Amino acid sequence: MNRECDALALHLVGRRCPGEVAERYVRAASDLGLRLSRGEQAIWNAACRSRVVLACLDAGVALWDREGMARRRLLVMFALLEASPDNADRFLFAPRGLTDHARTLARCLLFPFAVLAGTPLGIACRLASRRRR
């Protein structure tokens, strides 16, 4: 579970997951019943091994499976990271240099490709979650 938490934190805020956030994430996933179906779990595990695939999965489920468990897990981790004092600086305004602006521009330009690559992942998660019901 720590590897999953670290992968999500690296994707969302660019840092490893603090221990207390990982504990809260595990507890929240359990308490909220955010269990993945077998198909979703396979996609999730593959995505957590690669930041690129995780970014594509995030884009795909945001478009195609908004109410799905994968999307909910991403949102729970995002909320926990945002509430963590260790990551507060990632969510506050700070002056940025040219390099930071160039990185943001590159990410914006790459986003359509993440959506294209993530669409099959999002649809697969949606289909896998329907089989569970």
Secondary structure, DSSP 8 states (H G I E B T S, - for coil): -HHHHHHHHHHHHSS---HHHHHHHHHHHHHTT----HHHHHHHHHHHT-HHHHHHHHHHHHHH-TTSHHHHHHHHHHHHHHH-GGGGGGGS-----HHHHHHHHHHHHHHHHHHHHHHHHHHHHHHHHHHH-
